[in-house]
Amino acid sequence: MVWAFTWFQAIVYVAGSGTTTPPDVKTEKSVVTKPGTISALDKTLVICREKYPSASAYNYGKPADATDVINVYIQQIDGAYYIHHNLQVDQYTGKLLLQRDHSAKNFG
């Protein structure tokens, strides 16, 4: 019924999240530059290990185009897929652009 009736979907959303405001979803863009000597993926791994040393898994998403970012899914606890963090990293420089921790998410 959630997919069939938009009014029912709105009721379920408000009941689950306690608000009518959807979460703010941000998407960053990479700036095309010359790659350095250390690859952006290596820098991303260093960032992940520094920020989440006890994480059980890191999943890297391949950038879709030249300005897209590396999306990283960090699974905090083995077997608990719903406890995860997200990072967005510039695909050329390896600079952290956006960090979204599990504790900051809206579960509605």
A tleap script that builds the chain and sets N, CA, C and O, in Angstrom:
source leaprc.protein.ff14SB
mol = sequence {
  NMET VAL TRP ALA PHE THR TRP PHE GLN ALA
  ILE VAL TYR VAL ALA GLY SER GLY THR THR
  THR PRO PRO ASP VAL LYS THR GLU LYS SER
  VAL VAL THR LYS PRO GLY THR ILE SER ALA
  LEU ASP LYS THR LEU VAL ILE CYS ARG GLU
  LYS TYR PRO SER ALA SER ALA TYR ASN TYR
  GLY LYS PRO ALA ASP ALA THR ASP VAL ILE
  ASN VAL TYR ILE GLN GLN ILE ASP GLY ALA
  TYR TYR ILE HIE HIE ASN LEU GLN VAL ASP
  GLN TYR THR GLY LYS LEU LEU LEU GLN ARG
  ASP HIE SER ALA LYS ASN PHE CGLY
}
set mol.1.N position { 0.816 -1.197 0.000 }
set mol.1.CA position { 0.000 0.000 0.000 }
set mol.1.C position { 0.859 1.259 0.000 }
set mol.1.O position { 0.429 2.311 -0.473 }
set mol.2.N position { 2.060 1.147 0.526 }
set mol.2.CA position { 2.927 2.323 0.581 }
set mol.2.C position { 3.233 2.826 -0.822 }
set mol.2.O position { 3.290 4.037 -1.039 }
set mol.3.N position { 3.434 1.917 -1.789 }
set mol.3.CA position { 3.764 2.326 -3.141 }
set mol.3.C position { 2.517 2.677 -3.957 }
set mol.3.O position { 2.631 3.376 -4.964 }
set mol.4.N position { 1.358 2.222 -3.561 }
set mol.4.CA position { 0.140 2.459 -4.326 }
set mol.4.C position { -0.495 3.808 -4.014 }
set mol.4.O position { -1.037 4.457 -4.909 }
set mol.5.N position { -0.435 4.233 -2.773 }
set mol.5.CA position { -1.111 5.464 -2.366 }
set mol.5.C position { -0.109 6.421 -1.728 }
set mol.5.O position { 0.522 6.101 -0.720 }
set mol.6.N position { 0.027 7.599 -2.331 }
set mol.6.CA position { 0.995 8.564 -1.794 }
set mol.6.C position { 0.576 9.076 -0.426 }
set mol.6.O position { 1.435 9.364 0.408 }
set mol.7.N position { -0.724 9.198 -0.174 }
set mol.7.CA position { -1.166 9.675 1.139 }
set mol.7.C position { -0.819 8.657 2.224 }
set mol.7.O position { -0.479 9.035 3.346 }
set mol.8.N position { -0.905 7.356 1.889 }
set mol.8.CA position { -0.549 6.316 2.856 }
set mol.8.C position { 0.964 6.307 3.091 }
set mol.8.O position { 1.425 6.107 4.215 }
set mol.9.N position { 1.722 6.523 2.030 }
set mol.9.CA position { 3.179 6.602 2.154 }
set mol.9.C position { 3.565 7.750 3.082 }
set mol.9.O position { 4.469 7.603 3.904 }
set mol.10.N position { 2.886 8.893 2.958 }
set mol.10.CA position { 3.178 10.044 3.817 }
set mol.10.C position { 2.874 9.734 5.276 }
set mol.10.O position { 3.623 10.143 6.163 }
set mol.11.N position { 1.790 9.020 5.534 }
set mol.11.CA position { 1.433 8.652 6.911 }
set mol.11.C position { 2.488 7.715 7.499 }
set mol.11.O position { 2.902 7.889 8.645 }
set mol.12.N position { 2.919 6.733 6.726 }
set mol.12.CA position { 3.939 5.792 7.197 }
set mol.12.C position { 5.250 6.526 7.454 }
set mol.12.O position { 5.938 6.236 8.433 }
set mol.13.N position { 5.603 7.471 6.587 }
set mol.13.CA position { 6.845 8.226 6.767 }
set mol.13.C position { 6.800 9.037 8.057 }
set mol.13.O position { 7.758 9.020 8.831 }
set mol.14.N position { 5.707 9.739 8.295 }
set mol.14.CA position { 5.576 10.552 9.513 }
set mol.14.C position { 5.571 9.661 10.746 }
set mol.14.O position { 6.175 10.008 11.761 }
set mol.15.N position { 4.900 8.520 10.673 }
set mol.15.CA position { 4.862 7.605 11.820 }
set mol.15.C position { 6.252 7.055 12.133 }
set mol.15.O position { 6.597 6.875 13.301 }
set mol.16.N position { 7.037 6.794 11.119 }
set mol.16.CA position { 8.370 6.225 11.330 }
set mol.16.C position { 9.416 7.242 11.733 }
set mol.16.O position { 10.284 6.951 12.556 }
set mol.17.N position { 9.343 8.444 11.156 }
set mol.17.CA position { 10.398 9.427 11.408 }
set mol.17.C position { 9.995 10.508 12.399 }
set mol.17.O position { 10.859 11.148 12.997 }
set mol.18.N position { 8.704 10.719 12.580 }
set mol.18.CA position { 8.248 11.757 13.492 }
set mol.18.C position { 8.280 13.149 12.885 }
set mol.18.O position { 8.095 14.134 13.601 }
set mol.19.N position { 8.511 13.253 11.580 }
set mol.19.CA position { 8.564 14.550 10.916 }
set mol.19.C position { 8.103 14.398 9.472 }
set mol.19.O position { 8.111 13.298 8.919 }
set mol.20.N position { 7.705 15.507 8.874 }
set mol.20.CA position { 7.327 15.485 7.463 }
set mol.20.C position { 8.482 15.934 6.575 }
set mol.20.O position { 8.369 15.903 5.349 }
set mol.21.N position { 9.579 16.346 7.176 }
set mol.21.CA position { 10.739 16.818 6.430 }
set mol.21.C position { 11.652 15.652 6.067 }
set mol.21.O position { 12.148 14.964 6.960 }
set mol.22.N position { 11.885 15.414 4.774 }
set mol.22.CA position { 12.782 14.320 4.391 }
set mol.22.C position { 14.232 14.681 4.723 }
set mol.22.O position { 14.558 15.862 4.838 }
set mol.23.N position { 15.101 13.687 4.878 }
set mol.23.CA position { 16.504 13.974 5.186 }
set mol.23.C position { 17.189 14.691 4.024 }
set mol.23.O position { 16.849 14.475 2.860 }
set mol.24.N position { 18.143 15.535 4.350 }
set mol.24.CA position { 18.902 16.268 3.349 }
set mol.24.C position { 19.941 15.340 2.726 }
set mol.24.O position { 20.840 14.859 3.415 }
set mol.25.N position { 19.817 15.092 1.430 }
set mol.25.CA position { 20.756 14.220 0.725 }
set mol.25.C position { 21.668 15.106 -0.110 }
set mol.25.O position { 21.210 15.811 -1.009 }
set mol.26.N position { 22.965 15.067 0.194 }
set mol.26.CA position { 23.938 15.892 -0.513 }
set mol.26.C position { 24.777 15.011 -1.426 }
set mol.26.O position { 25.109 13.875 -1.085 }
set mol.27.N position { 25.112 15.547 -2.581 }
set mol.27.CA position { 26.011 14.866 -3.505 }
set mol.27.C position { 27.067 15.868 -3.939 }
set mol.27.O position { 26.741 16.931 -4.468 }
set mol.28.N position { 28.308 15.538 -3.722 }
set mol.28.CA position { 29.418 16.413 -4.081 }
set mol.28.C position { 29.910 16.074 -5.484 }
set mol.28.O position { 29.583 15.017 -6.024 }
set mol.29.N position { 30.694 16.971 -6.069 }
set mol.29.CA position { 31.285 16.761 -7.395 }
set mol.29.C position { 32.800 16.854 -7.287 }
set mol.29.O position { 33.325 17.679 -6.538 }
set mol.30.N position { 33.498 16.011 -8.032 }
set mol.30.CA position { 34.956 16.062 -8.081 }
set mol.30.C position { 35.401 17.118 -9.081 }
set mol.30.O position { 34.699 17.405 -10.051 }
set mol.31.N position { 36.561 17.687 -8.840 }
set mol.31.CA position { 37.172 18.635 -9.762 }
set mol.31.C position { 38.264 17.886 -10.518 }
set mol.31.O position { 39.111 17.231 -9.911 }
set mol.32.N position { 38.240 17.987 -11.844 }
set mol.32.CA position { 39.203 17.261 -12.667 }
set mol.32.C position { 40.582 17.910 -12.518 }
set mol.32.O position { 40.762 19.080 -12.855 }
set mol.33.N position { 41.542 17.149 -12.017 }
set mol.33.CA position { 42.920 17.619 -11.850 }
set mol.33.C position { 43.869 16.492 -12.230 }
set mol.33.O position { 43.438 15.363 -12.469 }
set mol.34.N position { 45.156 16.799 -12.286 }
set mol.34.CA position { 46.147 15.754 -12.556 }
set mol.34.C position { 46.288 14.866 -11.324 }
set mol.34.O position { 46.345 15.365 -10.200 }
set mol.35.N position { 46.343 13.571 -11.530 }
set mol.35.CA position { 46.523 12.688 -10.377 }
set mol.35.C position { 47.927 12.826 -9.792 }
set mol.35.O position { 48.893 13.067 -10.517 }
set mol.36.N position { 48.025 12.672 -8.482 }
set mol.36.CA position { 49.319 12.746 -7.810 }
set mol.36.C position { 50.021 11.403 -7.835 }
set mol.36.O position { 49.617 10.500 -8.567 }
set mol.37.N position { 51.056 11.269 -7.049 }
set mol.37.CA position { 51.813 10.023 -7.019 }
set mol.37.C position { 51.093 8.945 -6.221 }
set mol.37.O position { 51.242 7.757 -6.506 }
set mol.38.N position { 50.318 9.350 -5.228 }
set mol.38.CA position { 49.543 8.389 -4.442 }
set mol.38.C position { 48.115 8.417 -4.977 }
set mol.38.O position { 47.516 9.485 -5.095 }
set mol.39.N position { 47.574 7.254 -5.297 }
set mol.39.CA position { 46.242 7.213 -5.891 }
set mol.39.C position { 45.176 7.652 -4.893 }
set mol.39.O position { 45.352 7.543 -3.679 }
set mol.40.N position { 44.075 8.147 -5.430 }
set mol.40.CA position { 42.966 8.594 -4.591 }
set mol.40.C position { 42.374 7.434 -3.796 }
set mol.40.O position { 41.905 7.632 -2.675 }
set mol.41.N position { 42.389 6.225 -4.365 }
set mol.41.CA position { 41.867 5.066 -3.634 }
set mol.41.C position { 42.729 4.733 -2.423 }
set mol.41.O position { 42.212 4.349 -1.374 }
set mol.42.N position { 44.042 4.881 -2.569 }
set mol.42.CA position { 44.930 4.649 -1.425 }
set mol.42.C position { 44.687 5.682 -0.328 }
set mol.42.O position { 44.657 5.346 0.856 }
set mol.43.N position { 44.514 6.944 -0.730 }
set mol.43.CA position { 44.222 8.000 0.239 }
set mol.43.C position { 42.874 7.755 0.910 }
set mol.43.O position { 42.712 8.003 2.105 }
set mol.44.N position { 41.913 7.268 0.132 }
set mol.44.CA position { 40.587 6.973 0.677 }
set mol.44.C position { 40.668 5.870 1.721 }
set mol.44.O position { 40.022 5.956 2.765 }
set mol.45.N position { 41.446 4.846 1.449 }
set mol.45.CA position { 41.612 3.764 2.418 }
set mol.45.C position { 42.237 4.283 3.711 }
set mol.45.O position { 41.829 3.879 4.800 }
set mol.46.N position { 43.215 5.167 3.601 }
set mol.46.CA position { 43.839 5.754 4.794 }
set mol.46.C position { 42.805 6.544 5.597 }
set mol.46.O position { 42.754 6.436 6.823 }
set mol.47.N position { 41.981 7.338 4.908 }
set mol.47.CA position { 40.933 8.111 5.583 }
set mol.47.C position { 39.970 7.179 6.306 }
set mol.47.O position { 39.621 7.419 7.462 }
set mol.48.N position { 39.539 6.117 5.630 }
set mol.48.CA position { 38.592 5.164 6.225 }
set mol.48.C position { 39.173 4.509 7.473 }
set mol.48.O position { 38.492 4.384 8.490 }
set mol.49.N position { 40.417 4.097 7.391 }
set mol.49.CA position { 41.047 3.425 8.540 }
set mol.49.C position { 41.272 4.384 9.702 }
set mol.49.O position { 41.201 3.973 10.860 }
set mol.50.N position { 41.542 5.662 9.413 }
set mol.50.CA position { 41.723 6.646 10.486 }
set mol.50.C position { 40.401 6.968 11.170 }
set mol.50.O position { 40.338 7.053 12.397 }
set mol.51.N position { 39.350 7.147 10.383 }
set mol.51.CA position { 38.061 7.555 10.936 }
set mol.51.C position { 37.285 6.395 11.552 }
set mol.51.O position { 36.566 6.584 12.534 }
set mol.52.N position { 37.422 5.200 10.989 }
set mol.52.CA position { 36.667 4.032 11.454 }
set mol.52.C position { 37.602 2.830 11.604 }
set mol.52.O position { 37.518 1.886 10.817 }
set mol.53.N position { 38.481 2.849 12.590 }
set mol.53.CA position { 39.456 1.757 12.732 }
set mol.53.C position { 38.827 0.414 13.096 }
set mol.53.O position { 39.416 -0.631 12.821 }
set mol.54.N position { 37.648 0.422 13.706 }
set mol.54.CA position { 37.023 -0.841 14.114 }
set mol.54.C position { 35.985 -1.342 13.113 }
set mol.54.O position { 35.262 -2.293 13.409 }
set mol.55.N position { 35.896 -0.724 11.934 }
set mol.55.CA position { 34.911 -1.138 10.931 }
set mol.55.C position { 35.218 -2.539 10.418 }
set mol.55.O position { 36.376 -2.953 10.349 }
set mol.56.N position { 34.157 -3.262 10.059 }
set mol.56.CA position { 34.351 -4.630 9.577 }
set mol.56.C position { 34.525 -4.698 8.061 }
set mol.56.O position { 35.090 -5.668 7.554 }
set mol.57.N position { 34.043 -3.670 7.314 }
set mol.57.CA position { 34.165 -3.713 5.856 }
set mol.57.C position { 34.076 -2.313 5.263 }
set mol.57.O position { 33.402 -1.433 5.798 }
set mol.58.N position { 34.775 -2.129 4.142 }
set mol.58.CA position { 34.701 -0.900 3.356 }
set mol.58.C position { 34.265 -1.288 1.946 }
set mol.58.O position { 34.794 -2.242 1.376 }
set mol.59.N position { 33.303 -0.558 1.379 }
set mol.59.CA position { 32.838 -0.833 0.026 }
set mol.59.C position { 32.972 0.451 -0.784 }
set mol.59.O position { 32.341 1.459 -0.467 }
set mol.60.N position { 33.796 0.411 -1.833 }
set mol.60.CA position { 34.035 1.582 -2.663 }
set mol.60.C position { 33.121 1.550 -3.878 }
set mol.60.O position { 33.007 0.525 -4.549 }
set mol.61.N position { 32.468 2.678 -4.160 }
set mol.61.CA position { 31.647 2.813 -5.356 }
set mol.61.C position { 32.420 3.534 -6.441 }
set mol.61.O position { 32.965 4.613 -6.208 }
set mol.62.N position { 32.469 2.946 -7.620 }
set mol.62.CA position { 33.192 3.534 -8.746 }
set mol.62.C position { 32.497 4.821 -9.196 }
set mol.62.O position { 31.273 4.840 -9.330 }
set mol.63.N position { 33.257 5.895 -9.431 }
set mol.63.CA position { 32.648 7.131 -9.924 }
set mol.63.C position { 31.973 6.897 -11.277 }
set mol.63.O position { 32.518 6.208 -12.139 }
set mol.64.N position { 30.787 7.474 -11.454 }
set mol.64.CA position { 30.019 7.259 -12.676 }
set mol.64.C position { 30.563 8.055 -13.859 }
set mol.64.O position { 30.458 7.613 -15.003 }
set mol.65.N position { 31.146 9.225 -13.592 }
set mol.65.CA position { 31.685 10.041 -14.673 }
set mol.65.C position { 32.896 10.828 -14.175 }
set mol.65.O position { 33.389 10.593 -13.072 }
set mol.66.N position { 33.367 11.760 -14.995 }
set mol.66.CA position { 34.601 12.484 -14.681 }
set mol.66.C position { 34.478 13.422 -13.485 }
set mol.66.O position { 35.489 13.760 -12.871 }
set mol.67.N position { 33.261 13.850 -13.139 }
set mol.67.CA position { 33.102 14.766 -12.005 }
set mol.67.C position { 32.476 14.102 -10.791 }
set mol.67.O position { 32.257 14.759 -9.773 }
set mol.68.N position { 32.188 12.828 -10.881 }
set mol.68.CA position { 31.571 12.125 -9.759 }
set mol.68.C position { 32.617 11.831 -8.682 }
set mol.68.O position { 33.820 11.969 -8.909 }
set mol.69.N position { 32.140 11.430 -7.522 }
set mol.69.CA position { 33.014 11.160 -6.377 }
set mol.69.C position { 33.111 9.662 -6.116 }
set mol.69.O position { 32.334 8.876 -6.658 }
set mol.70.N position { 34.066 9.277 -5.285 }
set mol.70.CA position { 34.154 7.902 -4.802 }
set mol.70.C position { 33.236 7.812 -3.592 }
set mol.70.O position { 33.479 8.463 -2.575 }
set mol.71.N position { 32.195 7.018 -3.695 }
set mol.71.CA position { 31.296 6.799 -2.567 }
set mol.71.C position { 31.800 5.593 -1.788 }
set mol.71.O position { 32.083 4.543 -2.364 }
set mol.72.N position { 31.908 5.751 -0.479 }
set mol.72.CA position { 32.404 4.673 0.370 }
set mol.72.C position { 31.331 4.314 1.386 }
set mol.72.O position { 30.827 5.173 2.109 }
set mol.73.N position { 30.992 3.035 1.430 }
set mol.73.CA position { 30.056 2.477 2.404 }
set mol.73.C position { 30.905 1.752 3.437 }
set mol.73.O position { 31.659 0.841 3.095 }
set mol.74.N position { 30.786 2.154 4.699 }
set mol.74.CA position { 31.585 1.549 5.765 }
set mol.74.C position { 30.656 0.789 6.692 }
set mol.74.O position { 29.822 1.383 7.375 }
set mol.75.N position { 30.804 -0.527 6.714 }
set mol.75.CA position { 29.993 -1.370 7.601 }
set mol.75.C position { 30.703 -1.443 8.946 }
set mol.75.O position { 31.826 -1.938 9.039 }
set mol.76.N position { 30.040 -0.949 9.983 }
set mol.76.CA position { 30.672 -0.860 11.292 }
set mol.76.C position { 30.789 -2.213 11.983 }
set mol.76.O position { 31.840 -2.540 12.533 }
set mol.77.N position { 29.706 -3.008 11.959 }
set mol.77.CA position { 29.675 -4.286 12.674 }
set mol.77.C position { 29.413 -5.398 11.669 }
set mol.77.O position { 28.510 -5.281 10.841 }
set mol.78.N position { 30.181 -6.462 11.728 }
set mol.78.CA position { 30.011 -7.586 10.818 }
set mol.78.C position { 28.612 -8.182 10.973 }
set mol.78.O position { 28.205 -8.544 12.076 }
set mol.79.N position { 27.886 -8.280 9.870 }
set mol.79.CA position { 26.552 -8.858 9.882 }
set mol.79.C position { 25.442 -7.861 10.163 }
set mol.79.O position { 24.269 -8.200 10.007 }
set mol.80.N position { 25.771 -6.646 10.571 }
set mol.80.CA position { 24.758 -5.619 10.843 }
set mol.80.C position { 24.847 -4.565 9.743 }
set mol.80.O position { 25.430 -3.499 9.942 }
set mol.81.N position { 24.267 -4.868 8.581 }
set mol.81.CA position { 24.351 -3.984 7.429 }
set mol.81.C position { 23.713 -2.624 7.679 }
set mol.81.O position { 24.073 -1.646 7.025 }
set mol.82.N position { 22.780 -2.548 8.608 }
set mol.82.CA position { 22.044 -1.313 8.866 }
set mol.82.C position { 22.838 -0.329 9.726 }
set mol.82.O position { 22.423 0.820 9.875 }
set mol.83.N position { 23.956 -0.749 10.289 }
set mol.83.CA position { 24.826 0.167 11.033 }
set mol.83.C position { 26.020 0.464 10.132 }
set mol.83.O position { 27.003 -0.276 10.111 }
set mol.84.N position { 25.911 1.568 9.384 }
set mol.84.CA position { 26.962 1.910 8.431 }
set mol.84.C position { 27.155 3.424 8.349 }
set mol.84.O position { 26.301 4.203 8.772 }
set mol.85.N position { 28.281 3.809 7.801 }
set mol.85.CA position { 28.638 5.205 7.594 }
set mol.85.C position { 28.887 5.400 6.101 }
set mol.85.O position { 29.132 4.438 5.373 }
set mol.86.N position { 28.822 6.655 5.651 }
set mol.86.CA position { 29.083 6.961 4.253 }
set mol.86.C position { 30.106 8.085 4.144 }
set mol.86.O position { 30.077 9.047 4.911 }
set mol.87.N position { 31.000 7.947 3.188 }
set mol.87.CA position { 31.962 8.999 2.870 }
set mol.87.C position { 31.896 9.278 1.378 }
set mol.87.O position { 31.622 8.380 0.581 }
set mol.88.N position { 32.148 10.532 1.002 }
set mol.88.CA position { 32.324 10.893 -0.398 }
set mol.88.C position { 33.701 11.534 -0.518 }
set mol.88.O position { 34.024 12.486 0.193 }
set mol.89.N position { 34.507 10.992 -1.434 }
set mol.89.CA position { 35.897 11.407 -1.587 }
set mol.89.C position { 36.141 11.804 -3.039 }
set mol.89.O position { 35.659 11.141 -3.958 }
set mol.90.N position { 36.889 12.884 -3.244 }
set mol.90.CA position { 37.243 13.330 -4.589 }
set mol.90.C position { 38.037 12.229 -5.292 }
set mol.90.O position { 39.008 11.711 -4.742 }
set mol.91.N position { 37.620 11.875 -6.508 }
set mol.91.CA position { 38.250 10.754 -7.213 }
set mol.91.C position { 39.648 11.067 -7.738 }
set mol.91.O position { 40.371 10.150 -8.128 }
set mol.92.N position { 40.045 12.331 -7.758 }
set mol.92.CA position { 41.368 12.695 -8.260 }
set mol.92.C position { 42.361 13.004 -7.147 }
set mol.92.O position { 43.520 12.594 -7.213 }
set mol.93.N position { 41.908 13.727 -6.123 }
set mol.93.CA position { 42.827 14.162 -5.069 }
set mol.93.C position { 42.782 13.289 -3.828 }
set mol.93.O position { 43.727 13.293 -3.040 }
set mol.94.N position { 41.701 12.538 -3.637 }
set mol.94.CA position { 41.554 11.737 -2.427 }
set mol.94.C position { 41.138 12.565 -1.227 }
set mol.94.O position { 41.247 12.103 -0.091 }
set mol.95.N position { 40.665 13.778 -1.459 }
set mol.95.CA position { 40.238 14.675 -0.381 }
set mol.95.C position { 38.829 14.297 0.075 }
set mol.95.O position { 37.944 14.060 -0.748 }
set mol.96.N position { 38.630 14.243 1.389 }
set mol.96.CA position { 37.312 13.938 1.948 }
set mol.96.C position { 36.378 15.117 1.705 }
set mol.96.O position { 36.672 16.236 2.125 }
set mol.97.N position { 35.255 14.876 1.031 }
set mol.97.CA position { 34.299 15.930 0.713 }
set mol.97.C position { 33.087 15.910 1.629 }
set mol.97.O position { 32.559 16.964 1.987 }
set mol.98.N position { 32.641 14.713 2.013 }
set mol.98.CA position { 31.436 14.601 2.828 }
set mol.98.C position { 31.528 13.366 3.704 }
set mol.98.O position { 31.951 12.301 3.256 }
set mol.99.N position { 31.129 13.521 4.951 }
set mol.99.CA position { 31.119 12.408 5.906 }
set mol.99.C position { 29.740 12.353 6.542 }
set mol.99.O position { 29.242 13.356 7.053 }
set mol.100.N position { 29.128 11.180 6.508 }
set mol.100.CA position { 27.804 10.990 7.102 }
set mol.100.C position { 27.873 9.775 8.019 }
set mol.100.O position { 27.928 8.634 7.559 }
set mol.101.N position { 27.869 10.039 9.317 }
set mol.101.CA position { 27.947 8.967 10.304 }
set mol.101.C position { 26.580 8.352 10.561 }
set mol.101.O position { 25.548 8.989 10.351 }
set mol.102.N position { 26.589 7.120 11.015 }
set mol.102.CA position { 25.354 6.406 11.324 }
set mol.102.C position { 24.526 7.163 12.360 }
set mol.102.O position { 23.301 7.216 12.251 }
set mol.103.N position { 25.172 7.740 13.350 }
set mol.103.CA position { 24.461 8.434 14.431 }
set mol.103.C position { 23.754 9.698 13.957 }
set mol.103.O position { 22.851 10.181 14.640 }
set mol.104.N position { 24.138 10.246 12.808 }
set mol.104.CA position { 23.541 11.482 12.305 }
set mol.104.C position { 22.396 11.240 11.327 }
set mol.104.O position { 21.840 12.194 10.782 }
set mol.105.N position { 22.037 9.986 11.097 }
set mol.105.CA position { 21.024 9.673 10.091 }
set mol.105.C position { 19.613 9.739 10.652 }
set mol.105.O position { 19.379 9.504 11.838 }
set mol.106.N position { 18.676 10.068 9.759 }
set mol.106.CA position { 17.254 10.089 10.073 }
set mol.106.C position { 16.691 8.743 9.634 }
set mol.106.O position { 16.775 8.394 8.457 }
set mol.107.N position { 16.126 7.995 10.553 }
set mol.107.CA position { 15.674 6.637 10.243 }
set mol.107.C position { 14.212 6.575 9.829 }
set mol.107.O position { 13.586 5.520 9.934 }
set mol.108.N position { 13.664 7.677 9.365 }
set mol.108.CA position { 12.263 7.731 8.981 }
set mol.108.C position { 11.988 7.284 7.602 }
set mol.108.O position { 10.835 7.288 7.170 }
savepdb mol mol.pdb
quit
